[in-house]
Amino acid sequence: MYRDHIRTIYEHLSPGYRRIADFLLTHYQDAAFMTAAQVAKQATVDTALVVRFAQRLGYPGYPELIGDIQEDVKRDLKAVYEPPEGDDSPGQILQRNLMQDRNTLEYMHLHLDVETVDIVVDAILHASRLFVVGEGSAGYMAEGFALQLLILGLPAHAISGELAGPGVKKGAIQPGDVFLGLGLTAMTPGVSVLLKMARTAKAKTVGIVGSLAHPLAAAAEHVLVAPVQTMESIPSWTALAGMLNGLAQTVAFRKGDPAANGILDSDQYLTAYAEMLRQQLSSKREIAKAHALKE
C-alpha cells in the first residue's frame, strides 16, 4: 500500500519527493481523481518527478499509484456508507436505515434540479389558490406542508388524494391555481388523475415523486425527485420531508417580513387558544368540584 511505501522511505526522499508524499498523504481523497500534472502543480514540482515518485514507491507508473489511492478512498466510503452485515438487532436496523436516508439526501442534493426549484417556488408564491395533495400516507405530509404555507399567508389547501372525493371539480379549476402532488409508491392513482385534470384546465401542476417512473412524473408539468429508497420494505419519507421543508424555508425567505409576521400571528393565535382552553378547563373543574360536594 502506498502509505506503507511512503513511510518506509520518507526520511530518504528529496525535498521535491517529500512535497509529493505530503500531498498524497494529506489530500489522498483529492489526489485519487487527479492527473500526474495536477498533483505536480499542487506539490510545485515537474510532472516527470511525480511519475518517477510512483516508480520510486515500486509501482510501474503513475496510474498504478493512483489505483492504489482510489482503493483507499473506496475503503473509506465503504466504512462510512455500508453497515456491518449479519446484524439484525433493532439498533443496527435503525442505524442502517439512517445511513440509507443520509445517502438519499446527499444524492438528492447532488442531483437537484435548481431551475425547477425556482419555477416551483415562484408558482407557490404567485398562486391564486394552492392545492396540495398526497397519495396514501403522503397525505399527512401534504396537510403539514399546506399548513406551513397557510401560516406564511399563502392560499394553501390540503385536499384528499382519493379519486372518489378530491374536493375539486374540473369546472372550478382556474388557470391561476397551482396543484402540487406528492407521490411515493404509485398505489393511489387519484393524485395523478387530479393533476392531469388540473393540467388540462390550464392550472400549474407540480409533482414531487419518489422516482421519475412514478405516474405523477408524467402527469405534472414540473417535477422534483425525492427518492424513497430504503434498506427495508417500507418506502422512506425522509427525502420527501426534506424537500418540503426546503421549499417551505425558501418560500419563507422569499416572502421576508410578511412571512415572519404570519408566523408571529400564528404563535399569538395558538397562545390565545391555549389560554382560553385553560380557562374553560378551570371553569369545568370548579363546576365538577361543586357538583361532587352536593353529592
TORKOL-4160 file (C-alpha; in steps of 0.2 Angstrom, whole numbers, padded with zeros to 4 digits, m for minus):
295
<pt num="1" X="0000" Y="0000" Z="0000"/>
<pt num="2" X="0006" Y="0017" Z="m0005"/>
<pt num="3" X="0006" Y="0024" Z="0013"/>
<pt num="4" X="0017" Y="0010" Z="0020"/>
<pt num="5" X="0029" Y="0013" Z="0005"/>
<pt num="6" X="0030" Y="0031" Z="0009"/>
<pt num="7" X="0033" Y="0029" Z="0027"/>
<pt num="8" X="0047" Y="0016" Z="0023"/>
<pt num="9" X="0057" Y="0028" Z="0013"/>
<pt num="10" X="0051" Y="0045" Z="0018"/>
<pt num="11" X="0067" Y="0050" Z="0028"/>
<pt num="12" X="0077" Y="0047" Z="0012"/>
<pt num="13" X="0067" Y="0057" Z="0000"/>
<pt num="14" X="0072" Y="0073" Z="m0008"/>
<pt num="15" X="0063" Y="0089" Z="m0004"/>
<pt num="16" X="0053" Y="0088" Z="m0021"/>
<pt num="17" X="0048" Y="0070" Z="m0017"/>
<pt num="18" X="0043" Y="0074" Z="0001"/>
<pt num="19" X="0031" Y="0088" Z="m0006"/>
<pt num="20" X="0023" Y="0075" Z="m0017"/>
<pt num="21" X="0022" Y="0062" Z="m0002"/>
<pt num="22" X="0015" Y="0075" Z="0009"/>
<pt num="23" X="0001" Y="0080" Z="m0003"/>
<pt num="24" X="m0004" Y="0062" Z="m0006"/>
<pt num="25" X="m0004" Y="0058" Z="0012"/>
<pt num="26" X="m0014" Y="0073" Z="0017"/>
<pt num="27" X="m0025" Y="0075" Z="0002"/>
<pt num="28" X="m0027" Y="0057" Z="m0004"/>
<pt num="29" X="m0046" Y="0059" Z="m0007"/>
<pt num="30" X="m0042" Y="0074" Z="m0019"/>
<pt num="31" X="m0027" Y="0066" Z="m0027"/>
<pt num="32" X="m0037" Y="0050" Z="m0031"/>
<pt num="33" X="m0045" Y="0059" Z="m0045"/>
<pt num="34" X="m0030" Y="0070" Z="m0051"/>
<pt num="35" X="m0019" Y="0068" Z="m0066"/>
<pt num="36" X="0000" Y="0067" Z="m0063"/>
<pt num="37" X="0001" Y="0085" Z="m0070"/>
<pt num="38" X="m0012" Y="0091" Z="m0057"/>
<pt num="39" X="m0003" Y="0083" Z="m0042"/>
<pt num="40" X="0013" Y="0091" Z="m0049"/>
<pt num="41" X="0005" Y="0108" Z="m0048"/>
<pt num="42" X="m0001" Y="0105" Z="m0031"/>
<pt num="43" X="0016" Y="0100" Z="m0025"/>
<pt num="44" X="0026" Y="0113" Z="m0035"/>
<pt num="45" X="0036" Y="0100" Z="m0045"/>
<pt num="46" X="0038" Y="0094" Z="m0063"/>
<pt num="47" X="0026" Y="0081" Z="m0069"/>
<pt num="48" X="0040" Y="0069" Z="m0073"/>
<pt num="49" X="0045" Y="0070" Z="m0055"/>
<pt num="50" X="0028" Y="0063" Z="m0050"/>
<pt num="51" X="0029" Y="0049" Z="m0062"/>
<pt num="52" X="0047" Y="0045" Z="m0055"/>
<pt num="53" X="0040" Y="0046" Z="m0037"/>
<pt num="54" X="0027" Y="0032" Z="m0041"/>
<pt num="55" X="0041" Y="0021" Z="m0048"/>
<pt num="56" X="0052" Y="0025" Z="m0033"/>
<pt num="57" X="0037" Y="0018" Z="m0022"/>
<pt num="58" X="0038" Y="0002" Z="m0033"/>
<pt num="59" X="0024" Y="0005" Z="m0045"/>
<pt num="60" X="0026" Y="0003" Z="m0064"/>
<pt num="61" X="0019" Y="0020" Z="m0066"/>
<pt num="62" X="0008" Y="0034" Z="m0060"/>
<pt num="63" X="m0009" Y="0025" Z="m0065"/>
<pt num="64" X="m0005" Y="0011" Z="m0053"/>
<pt num="65" X="m0001" Y="0023" Z="m0039"/>
<pt num="66" X="m0017" Y="0032" Z="m0041"/>
<pt num="67" X="m0026" Y="0015" Z="m0042"/>
<pt num="68" X="m0020" Y="0011" Z="m0025"/>
<pt num="69" X="m0025" Y="0028" Z="m0018"/>
<pt num="70" X="m0043" Y="0025" Z="m0026"/>
<pt num="71" X="m0044" Y="0009" Z="m0017"/>
<pt num="72" X="m0040" Y="0018" Z="m0001"/>
<pt num="73" X="m0054" Y="0030" Z="m0004"/>
<pt num="74" X="m0066" Y="0016" Z="m0008"/>
<pt num="75" X="m0062" Y="0008" Z="0009"/>
<pt num="76" X="m0066" Y="0025" Z="0017"/>
<pt num="77" X="m0083" Y="0026" Z="0008"/>
<pt num="78" X="m0087" Y="0008" Z="0012"/>
<pt num="79" X="m0084" Y="0011" Z="0031"/>
<pt num="80" X="m0095" Y="0026" Z="0031"/>
<pt num="81" X="m0109" Y="0020" Z="0020"/>
<pt num="82" X="m0110" Y="0001" Z="0022"/>
<pt num="83" X="m0116" Y="m0005" Z="0039"/>
<pt num="84" X="m0109" Y="m0022" Z="0045"/>
<pt num="85" X="m0118" Y="m0037" Z="0038"/>
<pt num="86" X="m0127" Y="m0050" Z="0048"/>
<pt num="87" X="m0133" Y="m0040" Z="0062"/>
<pt num="88" X="m0152" Y="m0038" Z="0063"/>
<pt num="89" X="m0153" Y="m0031" Z="0080"/>
<pt num="90" X="m0166" Y="m0016" Z="0082"/>
<pt num="91" X="m0152" Y="m0004" Z="0084"/>
<pt num="92" X="m0142" Y="m0010" Z="0069"/>
<pt num="93" X="m0158" Y="m0010" Z="0058"/>
<pt num="94" X="m0161" Y="0008" Z="0063"/>
<pt num="95" X="m0143" Y="0013" Z="0060"/>
<pt num="96" X="m0143" Y="0006" Z="0043"/>
<pt num="97" X="m0159" Y="0015" Z="0038"/>
<pt num="98" X="m0152" Y="0031" Z="0045"/>
<pt num="99" X="m0137" Y="0029" Z="0034"/>
<pt num="100" X="m0148" Y="0025" Z="0019"/>
<pt num="101" X="m0158" Y="0041" Z="0022"/>
<pt num="102" X="m0142" Y="0051" Z="0023"/>
<pt num="103" X="m0136" Y="0044" Z="0007"/>
<pt num="104" X="m0153" Y="0048" Z="m0001"/>
<pt num="105" X="m0152" Y="0066" Z="0005"/>
<pt num="106" X="m0134" Y="0068" Z="m0002"/>
<pt num="107" X="m0140" Y="0060" Z="m0019"/>
<pt num="108" X="m0155" Y="0072" Z="m0019"/>
<pt num="109" X="m0144" Y="0087" Z="m0015"/>
<pt num="110" X="m0131" Y="0082" Z="m0029"/>
<pt num="111" X="m0145" Y="0079" Z="m0042"/>
<pt num="112" X="m0157" Y="0093" Z="m0038"/>
<pt num="113" X="m0164" Y="0102" Z="m0052"/>
<pt num="114" X="m0162" Y="0120" Z="m0046"/>
<pt num="115" X="m0170" Y="0128" Z="m0061"/>
<pt num="116" X="m0186" Y="0118" Z="m0057"/>
<pt num="117" X="m0185" Y="0123" Z="m0039"/>
<pt num="118" X="m0185" Y="0141" Z="m0045"/>
<pt num="119" X="m0201" Y="0138" Z="m0055"/>
<pt num="120" X="m0210" Y="0129" Z="m0041"/>
<pt num="121" X="m0206" Y="0142" Z="m0028"/>
<pt num="122" X="m0212" Y="0156" Z="m0040"/>
<pt num="123" X="m0228" Y="0146" Z="m0044"/>
<pt num="124" X="m0231" Y="0144" Z="m0025"/>
<pt num="125" X="m0228" Y="0162" Z="m0021"/>
<pt num="126" X="m0240" Y="0168" Z="m0035"/>
<pt num="127" X="m0254" Y="0155" Z="m0034"/>
<pt num="128" X="m0272" Y="0161" Z="m0034"/>
<pt num="129" X="m0275" Y="0145" Z="m0024"/>
<pt num="130" X="m0263" Y="0132" Z="m0020"/>
<pt num="131" X="m0269" Y="0114" Z="m0018"/>
<pt num="132" X="m0258" Y="0101" Z="m0010"/>
<pt num="133" X="m0262" Y="0083" Z="m0012"/>
<pt num="134" X="m0253" Y="0067" Z="m0007"/>
<pt num="135" X="m0256" Y="0049" Z="m0011"/>
<pt num="136" X="m0258" Y="0037" Z="0004"/>
<pt num="137" X="m0248" Y="0041" Z="0019"/>
<pt num="138" X="m0240" Y="0056" Z="0010"/>
<pt num="139" X="m0257" Y="0064" Z="0013"/>
<pt num="140" X="m0252" Y="0068" Z="0030"/>
<pt num="141" X="m0236" Y="0077" Z="0024"/>
<pt num="142" X="m0247" Y="0086" Z="0011"/>
<pt num="143" X="m0258" Y="0093" Z="0026"/>
<pt num="144" X="m0242" Y="0098" Z="0035"/>
<pt num="145" X="m0235" Y="0107" Z="0020"/>
<pt num="146" X="m0251" Y="0116" Z="0017"/>
<pt num="147" X="m0252" Y="0122" Z="0035"/>
<pt num="148" X="m0234" Y="0129" Z="0034"/>
<pt num="149" X="m0239" Y="0139" Z="0018"/>
<pt num="150" X="m0255" Y="0144" Z="0026"/>
<pt num="151" X="m0246" Y="0151" Z="0041"/>
<pt num="152" X="m0235" Y="0161" Z="0029"/>
<pt num="153" X="m0250" Y="0169" Z="0022"/>
<pt num="154" X="m0252" Y="0159" Z="0006"/>
<pt num="155" X="m0269" Y="0152" Z="0000"/>
<pt num="156" X="m0265" Y="0134" Z="0003"/>
<pt num="157" X="m0277" Y="0120" Z="0005"/>
<pt num="158" X="m0274" Y="0101" Z="0008"/>
<pt num="159" X="m0286" Y="0090" Z="m0002"/>
<pt num="160" X="m0289" Y="0072" Z="m0002"/>
<pt num="161" X="m0280" Y="0061" Z="m0015"/>
<pt num="162" X="m0294" Y="0048" Z="m0016"/>
<pt num="163" X="m0302" Y="0048" Z="m0033"/>
<pt num="164" X="m0319" Y="0047" Z="m0026"/>
<pt num="165" X="m0318" Y="0064" Z="m0017"/>
<pt num="166" X="m0303" Y="0075" Z="m0022"/>
<pt num="167" X="m0314" Y="0090" Z="m0017"/>
<pt num="168" X="m0311" Y="0099" Z="m0034"/>
<pt num="169" X="m0321" Y="0099" Z="m0049"/>
<pt num="170" X="m0314" Y="0102" Z="m0066"/>
<pt num="171" X="m0325" Y="0116" Z="m0070"/>
<pt num="172" X="m0320" Y="0125" Z="m0054"/>
<pt num="173" X="m0301" Y="0124" Z="m0058"/>
<pt num="174" X="m0294" Y="0141" Z="m0063"/>
<pt num="175" X="m0278" Y="0145" Z="m0073"/>
<pt num="176" X="m0271" Y="0154" Z="m0058"/>
<pt num="177" X="m0272" Y="0138" Z="m0047"/>
<pt num="178" X="m0257" Y="0128" Z="m0043"/>
<pt num="179" X="m0259" Y="0109" Z="m0039"/>
<pt num="180" X="m0244" Y="0101" Z="m0030"/>
<pt num="181" X="m0245" Y="0082" Z="m0029"/>
<pt num="182" X="m0234" Y="0071" Z="m0018"/>
<pt num="183" X="m0231" Y="0053" Z="m0024"/>
<pt num="184" X="m0221" Y="0039" Z="m0016"/>
<pt num="185" X="m0227" Y="0022" Z="m0021"/>
<pt num="186" X="m0240" Y="0025" Z="m0035"/>
<pt num="187" X="m0253" Y="0015" Z="m0025"/>
<pt num="188" X="m0266" Y="0028" Z="m0026"/>
<pt num="189" X="m0270" Y="0034" Z="m0044"/>
<pt num="190" X="m0281" Y="0048" Z="m0039"/>
<pt num="191" X="m0267" Y="0060" Z="m0037"/>
<pt num="192" X="m0261" Y="0058" Z="m0055"/>
<pt num="193" X="m0279" Y="0059" Z="m0061"/>
<pt num="194" X="m0282" Y="0075" Z="m0052"/>
<pt num="195" X="m0266" Y="0083" Z="m0058"/>
<pt num="196" X="m0270" Y="0078" Z="m0076"/>
<pt num="197" X="m0287" Y="0086" Z="m0074"/>
<pt num="198" X="m0279" Y="0102" Z="m0067"/>
<pt num="199" X="m0266" Y="0102" Z="m0081"/>
<pt num="200" X="m0280" Y="0101" Z="m0094"/>
<pt num="201" X="m0289" Y="0116" Z="m0086"/>
<pt num="202" X="m0273" Y="0126" Z="m0088"/>
<pt num="203" X="m0268" Y="0126" Z="m0070"/>
<pt num="204" X="m0250" Y="0124" Z="m0065"/>
<pt num="205" X="m0245" Y="0107" Z="m0059"/>
<pt num="206" X="m0230" Y="0101" Z="m0049"/>
<pt num="207" X="m0226" Y="0083" Z="m0044"/>
<pt num="208" X="m0214" Y="0078" Z="m0030"/>
<pt num="209" X="m0211" Y="0060" Z="m0034"/>
<pt num="210" X="m0201" Y="0045" Z="m0027"/>
<pt num="211" X="m0194" Y="0042" Z="m0045"/>
<pt num="212" X="m0196" Y="0048" Z="m0062"/>
<pt num="213" X="m0206" Y="0031" Z="m0066"/>
<pt num="214" X="m0220" Y="0037" Z="m0055"/>
<pt num="215" X="m0236" Y="0041" Z="m0064"/>
<pt num="216" X="m0236" Y="0059" Z="m0057"/>
<pt num="217" X="m0220" Y="0062" Z="m0066"/>
<pt num="218" X="m0229" Y="0061" Z="m0082"/>
<pt num="219" X="m0245" Y="0070" Z="m0076"/>
<pt num="220" X="m0236" Y="0085" Z="m0069"/>
<pt num="221" X="m0229" Y="0100" Z="m0079"/>
<pt num="222" X="m0214" Y="0102" Z="m0067"/>
<pt num="223" X="m0206" Y="0088" Z="m0057"/>
<pt num="224" X="m0194" Y="0086" Z="m0042"/>
<pt num="225" X="m0187" Y="0070" Z="m0037"/>
<pt num="226" X="m0187" Y="0064" Z="m0018"/>
<pt num="227" X="m0180" Y="0046" Z="m0019"/>
<pt num="228" X="m0189" Y="0034" Z="m0007"/>
<pt num="229" X="m0175" Y="0020" Z="m0007"/>
<pt num="230" X="m0175" Y="0011" Z="0010"/>
<pt num="231" X="m0165" Y="m0004" Z="0017"/>
<pt num="232" X="m0181" Y="m0012" Z="0022"/>
<pt num="233" X="m0199" Y="m0014" Z="0015"/>
<pt num="234" X="m0207" Y="0002" Z="0019"/>
<pt num="235" X="m0203" Y="0017" Z="0007"/>
<pt num="236" X="m0194" Y="0031" Z="0016"/>
<pt num="237" X="m0202" Y="0048" Z="0019"/>
<pt num="238" X="m0186" Y="0057" Z="0023"/>
<pt num="239" X="m0182" Y="0064" Z="0006"/>
<pt num="240" X="m0199" Y="0070" Z="0004"/>
<pt num="241" X="m0199" Y="0078" Z="0021"/>
<pt num="242" X="m0183" Y="0086" Z="0017"/>
<pt num="243" X="m0189" Y="0093" Z="0000"/>
<pt num="244" X="m0205" Y="0100" Z="0008"/>
<pt num="245" X="m0195" Y="0108" Z="0022"/>
<pt num="246" X="m0183" Y="0116" Z="0010"/>
<pt num="247" X="m0197" Y="0123" Z="m0001"/>
<pt num="248" X="m0206" Y="0130" Z="0014"/>
<pt num="249" X="m0190" Y="0138" Z="0020"/>
<pt num="250" X="m0186" Y="0145" Z="0003"/>
<pt num="251" X="m0204" Y="0152" Z="0002"/>
<pt num="252" X="m0202" Y="0160" Z="0019"/>
<pt num="253" X="m0186" Y="0168" Z="0014"/>
<pt num="254" X="m0193" Y="0175" Z="m0002"/>
<pt num="255" X="m0208" Y="0182" Z="0007"/>
<pt num="256" X="m0197" Y="0190" Z="0021"/>
<pt num="257" X="m0205" Y="0201" Z="0034"/>
<pt num="258" X="m0223" Y="0196" Z="0029"/>
<pt num="259" X="m0218" Y="0178" Z="0032"/>
<pt num="260" X="m0211" Y="0182" Z="0049"/>
<pt num="261" X="m0227" Y="0192" Z="0053"/>
<pt num="262" X="m0238" Y="0177" Z="0048"/>
<pt num="263" X="m0228" Y="0165" Z="0060"/>
<pt num="264" X="m0229" Y="0178" Z="0074"/>
<pt num="265" X="m0248" Y="0179" Z="0071"/>
<pt num="266" X="m0250" Y="0161" Z="0071"/>
<pt num="267" X="m0240" Y="0159" Z="0088"/>
<pt num="268" X="m0251" Y="0173" Z="0096"/>
<pt num="269" X="m0266" Y="0164" Z="0090"/>
<pt num="270" X="m0260" Y="0147" Z="0097"/>
<pt num="271" X="m0256" Y="0156" Z="0114"/>
<pt num="272" X="m0273" Y="0164" Z="0115"/>
<pt num="273" X="m0281" Y="0147" Z="0111"/>
<pt num="274" X="m0271" Y="0139" Z="0124"/>
<pt num="275" X="m0276" Y="0152" Z="0137"/>
<pt num="276" X="m0294" Y="0151" Z="0133"/>
<pt num="277" X="m0294" Y="0132" Z="0134"/>
<pt num="278" X="m0285" Y="0133" Z="0151"/>
<pt num="279" X="m0299" Y="0145" Z="0157"/>
<pt num="280" X="m0313" Y="0133" Z="0151"/>
<pt num="281" X="m0305" Y="0118" Z="0159"/>
<pt num="282" X="m0303" Y="0128" Z="0175"/>
<pt num="283" X="m0321" Y="0133" Z="0175"/>
<pt num="284" X="m0326" Y="0115" Z="0171"/>
<pt num="285" X="m0316" Y="0109" Z="0186"/>
<pt num="286" X="m0324" Y="0121" Z="0198"/>
<pt num="287" X="m0341" Y="0115" Z="0192"/>
<pt num="288" X="m0337" Y="0097" Z="0194"/>
<pt num="289" X="m0330" Y="0100" Z="0211"/>
<pt num="290" X="m0346" Y="0109" Z="0216"/>
<pt num="291" X="m0356" Y="0095" Z="0209"/>
<pt num="292" X="m0346" Y="0082" Z="0219"/>
<pt num="293" X="m0349" Y="0092" Z="0235"/>
<pt num="294" X="m0368" Y="0092" Z="0233"/>
<pt num="295" X="m0367" Y="0073" Z="0232"/>
